[in-house]
């Protein structure tokens, strides 16, 4: 079993007006989204073994005025990198399983969690660039940064749900990706958990009332690898 040597959580967001909006007299109301602040609070306050360390998912909120309305969307990417240098390049990876634990229980939700369709949006990728661990959001000490670029992990597990505490752990087959890292045919920049931006954008653009969130708060990742060593 391997534990991450580094993790990151990255924030991205945008907003737009809709309705009848006159220049300089927008009747929109201020909106502050909830999910990142609650994640940061629990990360700071939780016990070490169960303290949530990374966040993936997204949140949408709509503030309606008389004629001009404001729609806000925040998206969160998680990343984890594992040191595999102790495995020789000639080792044969017969099985690799990424375990993602969920121990995030938001309190006093301002609105409901999204539906299964809205929340089944997290894509598991293998990062294609170097990155540094930390929390990245504009206004924090680490500042902002774009999402880490990635391509699908292999075999591609498809989307997983950012659905709160259901289930408490997700097990993903990542054998081909880890095998390529060990053999050195692909650089090991770790895994990413990224909302499917096209689907999120479509759902966000269709949201006219209220709001919802889709959260995957992660206290830890584990990578279980089974290898066969060559016989001399």
Kinemage of the C-alpha trace (Angstrom):
@kinemage 1
@onewidth
@group {chain A} dominant
@subgroup {mainchain}
@vectorlist {calphas} color= white
{ca unk a 1} P 0.000 0.000 0.000
{ca unk a 2} L 1.262 3.488 -0.878
{ca unk a 3} L 0.097 6.777 0.621
{ca unk a 4} L 0.327 10.082 -1.266
{ca unk a 5} L 3.505 12.089 -1.006
{ca unk a 6} L 1.550 15.205 -1.991
{ca unk a 7} L -2.039 16.378 -2.490
{ca unk a 8} L -3.666 19.529 -3.829
{ca unk a 9} L -7.093 21.158 -3.933
{ca unk a 10} L -7.706 23.748 -6.641
{ca unk a 11} L -10.624 26.180 -6.931
{ca unk a 12} L -12.078 27.618 -10.090
{ca unk a 13} L -15.170 29.743 -10.519
{ca unk a 14} L -17.220 32.006 -12.732
{ca unk a 15} L -20.474 33.943 -12.666
{ca unk a 16} L -22.899 35.455 -15.142
{ca unk a 17} L -25.934 37.700 -15.162
{ca unk a 18} L -29.185 36.720 -16.818
{ca unk a 19} L -32.592 38.328 -17.158
{ca unk a 20} L -33.025 42.030 -17.914
{ca unk a 21} L -29.924 43.821 -16.670
{ca unk a 22} L -29.398 47.557 -17.115
{ca unk a 23} L -25.859 48.961 -16.957
{ca unk a 24} L -24.858 50.256 -13.520
{ca unk a 25} L -28.202 49.511 -11.890
{ca unk a 26} L -27.967 45.772 -11.464
{ca unk a 27} L -30.359 44.628 -8.756
{ca unk a 28} L -28.429 41.462 -8.000
{ca unk a 29} L -27.709 40.557 -4.391
{ca unk a 30} L -24.411 39.458 -2.963
{ca unk a 31} L -23.921 35.702 -2.819
{ca unk a 32} L -21.172 33.809 -1.036
{ca unk a 33} L -20.944 30.135 -1.844
{ca unk a 34} L -20.626 27.589 0.913
{ca unk a 35} L -18.649 24.522 -0.059
{ca unk a 36} L -15.025 25.718 -0.056
{ca unk a 37} L -15.427 27.570 3.268
{ca unk a 38} L -16.909 24.475 4.951
{ca unk a 39} L -14.161 22.297 3.482
{ca unk a 40} L -11.477 24.671 4.826
{ca unk a 41} L -13.159 24.753 8.255
{ca unk a 42} L -13.321 20.966 8.554
{ca unk a 43} L -9.792 20.595 7.204
{ca unk a 44} L -8.509 22.863 9.961
{ca unk a 45} L -10.607 21.331 12.755
{ca unk a 46} L -10.801 17.604 12.013
{ca unk a 47} L -8.866 14.851 13.827
{ca unk a 48} L -5.719 13.802 11.939
{ca unk a 49} L -6.897 10.423 10.607
{ca unk a 50} L -10.253 11.716 9.356
{ca unk a 51} L -9.410 15.335 8.575
{ca unk a 52} L -10.616 16.123 5.076
{ca unk a 53} L -7.574 17.026 2.969
{ca unk a 54} L -8.831 17.515 -0.589
{ca unk a 55} L -12.062 18.514 -2.304
{ca unk a 56} L -13.543 17.658 -5.687
{ca unk a 57} L -16.950 18.621 -7.064
{ca unk a 58} L -18.841 21.821 -7.732
{ca unk a 59} L -21.489 24.211 -6.409
{ca unk a 60} L -24.107 26.350 -8.143
{ca unk a 61} L -26.169 29.193 -6.661
{ca unk a 62} L -28.619 31.675 -8.146
{ca unk a 63} L -29.489 35.016 -6.597
{ca unk a 64} L -32.600 36.544 -8.168
{ca unk a 65} L -33.380 40.224 -8.210
{ca unk a 66} L -36.476 41.888 -9.633
{ca unk a 67} L -35.239 41.690 -13.206
{ca unk a 68} L -31.499 40.950 -13.179
{ca unk a 69} L -30.250 37.699 -11.709
{ca unk a 70} L -26.833 36.348 -10.794
{ca unk a 71} L -25.723 32.744 -11.360
{ca unk a 72} L -22.488 31.575 -9.663
{ca unk a 73} L -20.524 28.368 -10.158
{ca unk a 74} L -17.481 27.115 -8.247
{ca unk a 75} L -15.556 23.974 -9.233
{ca unk a 76} L -12.977 22.007 -7.260
{ca unk a 77} L -10.219 19.679 -8.443
{ca unk a 78} L -8.328 17.244 -6.196
{ca unk a 79} L -4.930 15.713 -6.960
{ca unk a 80} L -2.737 13.070 -5.344
{ca unk a 81} L 0.781 11.915 -6.246
{ca unk a 82} L 2.445 8.678 -5.117
{ca unk a 83} L 6.157 7.913 -4.962
{ca unk a 84} L 6.736 4.677 -6.894
{ca unk a 85} L 10.520 4.908 -7.217
{ca unk a 86} L 11.043 1.927 -4.892
{ca unk a 87} L 9.570 -0.357 -7.573
{ca unk a 88} L 12.078 -1.456 -10.242
{ca unk a 89} L 11.200 -0.749 -13.859
{ca unk a 90} L 11.136 -4.481 -14.670
{ca unk a 91} L 8.467 -5.221 -12.053
{ca unk a 92} L 5.196 -6.359 -13.609
{ca unk a 93} L 2.117 -4.611 -12.156
{ca unk a 94} L -0.700 -7.157 -12.127
{ca unk a 95} L -3.174 -5.009 -10.200
{ca unk a 96} L -3.328 -1.402 -8.994
{ca unk a 97} L -6.315 -0.033 -7.086
{ca unk a 98} L -6.823 3.587 -6.084
{ca unk a 99} L -8.941 3.921 -2.943
{ca unk a 100} L -10.644 7.250 -2.330
{ca unk a 101} L -12.126 7.744 1.142
{ca unk a 102} L -15.013 10.088 1.977
{ca unk a 103} L -15.325 11.580 5.449
{ca unk a 104} L -16.865 14.969 4.680
{ca unk a 105} L -20.172 15.835 6.328
{ca unk a 106} L -21.183 19.445 5.565
{ca unk a 107} L -23.275 21.071 8.282
{ca unk a 108} L -26.251 23.419 7.907
{ca unk a 109} L -26.418 23.099 4.140
{ca unk a 110} L -27.803 26.240 2.460
{ca unk a 111} L -29.504 24.031 -0.141
{ca unk a 112} L -29.722 20.379 -1.137
{ca unk a 113} L -27.090 18.153 -2.639
{ca unk a 114} L -27.619 17.719 -6.354
{ca unk a 115} L -29.280 14.766 -8.019
{ca unk a 116} L -27.352 11.697 -9.159
{ca unk a 117} L -27.321 13.044 -12.709
{ca unk a 118} L -25.962 16.402 -11.538
{ca unk a 119} L -23.312 14.843 -9.294
{ca unk a 120} L -22.060 11.878 -11.335
{ca unk a 121} L -19.434 14.136 -12.897
{ca unk a 122} L -15.954 13.465 -11.451
{ca unk a 123} L -13.429 12.275 -14.030
{ca unk a 124} L -10.389 10.319 -12.811
{ca unk a 125} L -7.280 11.392 -14.689
{ca unk a 126} L -3.526 11.003 -14.752
{ca unk a 127} L -1.850 14.401 -14.500
{ca unk a 128} L 0.275 15.399 -17.478
{ca unk a 129} L 2.243 18.195 -15.801
{ca unk a 130} L 4.206 18.892 -12.625
{ca unk a 131} L 2.333 20.483 -9.717
{ca unk a 132} L 2.927 21.465 -6.105
{ca unk a 133} L 0.754 20.438 -3.175
{ca unk a 134} L -1.473 22.857 -1.279
{ca unk a 135} L -4.787 24.701 -1.387
{ca unk a 136} L -5.149 26.985 -4.391
{ca unk a 137} L -7.798 29.658 -4.281
{ca unk a 138} L -7.558 33.348 -5.057
{ca unk a 139} L -7.253 35.234 -1.777
{ca unk a 140} L -5.412 32.431 0.042
{ca unk a 141} L -1.687 32.317 0.747
{ca unk a 142} L -1.172 29.880 -2.154
{ca unk a 143} L -3.187 32.099 -4.489
{ca unk a 144} L -4.949 30.705 -7.521
{ca unk a 145} L -3.827 28.368 -10.253
{ca unk a 146} L -5.512 26.684 -13.232
{ca unk a 147} L -6.661 23.110 -12.948
{ca unk a 148} L -3.904 20.541 -13.442
{ca unk a 149} L -3.954 19.228 -16.990
{ca unk a 150} L -4.649 15.510 -17.290
{ca unk a 151} L -5.825 12.697 -19.525
{ca unk a 152} L -8.069 9.778 -18.496
{ca unk a 153} L -6.598 7.215 -16.113
{ca unk a 154} L -6.398 3.718 -17.585
{ca unk a 155} L -8.455 1.676 -17.674
{ca unk a 156} L -10.889 4.611 -17.805
{ca unk a 157} L -13.275 4.163 -14.833
{ca unk a 158} L -15.736 6.721 -16.211
{ca unk a 159} L -17.311 9.366 -14.005
{ca unk a 160} L -17.747 8.850 -10.283
{ca unk a 161} L -20.266 10.624 -8.095
{ca unk a 162} L -19.460 13.617 -5.909
{ca unk a 163} L -22.276 12.541 -3.704
{ca unk a 164} L -21.303 13.274 -0.147
{ca unk a 165} L -21.065 10.261 2.153
{ca unk a 166} L -22.463 7.797 -0.407
{ca unk a 167} L -20.348 5.666 -0.604
{ca unk a 168} L -17.716 6.048 2.135
{ca unk a 169} L -15.007 4.660 -0.160
{ca unk a 170} L -14.552 4.351 -3.910
{ca unk a 171} L -12.211 1.676 -5.319
{ca unk a 172} L -10.889 2.274 -8.832
{ca unk a 173} L -8.881 0.002 -11.111
{ca unk a 174} L -5.873 2.023 -12.342
{ca unk a 175} L -3.648 -0.903 -13.312
{ca unk a 176} L -2.640 0.275 -16.770
{ca unk a 177} L -1.774 3.785 -15.596
{ca unk a 178} L 0.385 2.584 -12.699
{ca unk a 179} L 2.046 -0.027 -14.908
{ca unk a 180} L 3.082 2.698 -17.361
{ca unk a 181} L 4.481 4.793 -14.515
{ca unk a 182} L 6.505 1.903 -13.102
{ca unk a 183} L 7.883 0.957 -16.523
{ca unk a 184} L 8.751 4.597 -17.212
{ca unk a 185} L 6.735 4.815 -20.437
{ca unk a 186} L 4.710 7.708 -18.956
{ca unk a 187} L 5.825 10.265 -16.340
{ca unk a 188} L 4.260 9.862 -12.908
{ca unk a 189} L 2.576 13.159 -12.035
{ca unk a 190} L -0.173 11.507 -10.006
{ca unk a 191} L -3.953 11.370 -10.250
{ca unk a 192} L -6.523 14.122 -10.647
{ca unk a 193} L -10.223 14.175 -9.770
{ca unk a 194} L -11.810 16.846 -11.951
{ca unk a 195} L -15.457 17.761 -12.624
{ca unk a 196} L -16.450 17.109 -16.229
{ca unk a 197} L -16.379 20.762 -17.231
{ca unk a 198} L -18.659 20.375 -20.259
{ca unk a 199} L -21.392 18.667 -18.206
{ca unk a 200} L -20.993 21.087 -15.301
{ca unk a 201} L -21.259 24.050 -17.675
{ca unk a 202} L -24.463 22.698 -19.222
{ca unk a 203} L -26.069 22.004 -15.826
{ca unk a 204} L -24.947 25.393 -14.497
{ca unk a 205} L -26.369 27.270 -17.488
{ca unk a 206} L -29.742 25.557 -17.010
{ca unk a 207} L -30.020 26.474 -13.305
{ca unk a 208} L -32.415 29.391 -12.817
{ca unk a 209} L -33.513 29.003 -9.191
{ca unk a 210} L -31.926 28.207 -5.819
{ca unk a 211} L -28.768 26.154 -5.893
{ca unk a 212} L -27.156 22.826 -5.095
{ca unk a 213} L -23.759 21.286 -4.393
{ca unk a 214} L -21.952 18.071 -5.319
{ca unk a 215} L -19.160 17.332 -2.858
{ca unk a 216} L -16.421 14.728 -2.594
{ca unk a 217} L -14.350 15.623 0.480
{ca unk a 218} L -11.402 13.251 0.845
{ca unk a 219} L -9.370 12.606 4.019
{ca unk a 220} L -6.986 10.189 2.332
{ca unk a 221} L -6.044 8.286 -0.778
{ca unk a 222} L -4.457 4.820 -0.804
{ca unk a 223} L -2.866 3.024 -3.733
{ca unk a 224} L -2.718 -0.785 -3.514
{ca unk a 225} L -0.292 -2.343 -5.991
{ca unk a 226} L 0.331 -6.033 -6.694
{ca unk a 227} L 3.558 -6.714 -8.592
{ca unk a 228} L 5.483 -9.724 -9.844
{ca unk a 229} L 9.276 -9.479 -9.854
{ca unk a 230} L 11.315 -11.204 -12.569
{ca unk a 231} L 13.205 -14.320 -11.585
{ca unk a 232} L 16.940 -14.185 -12.270
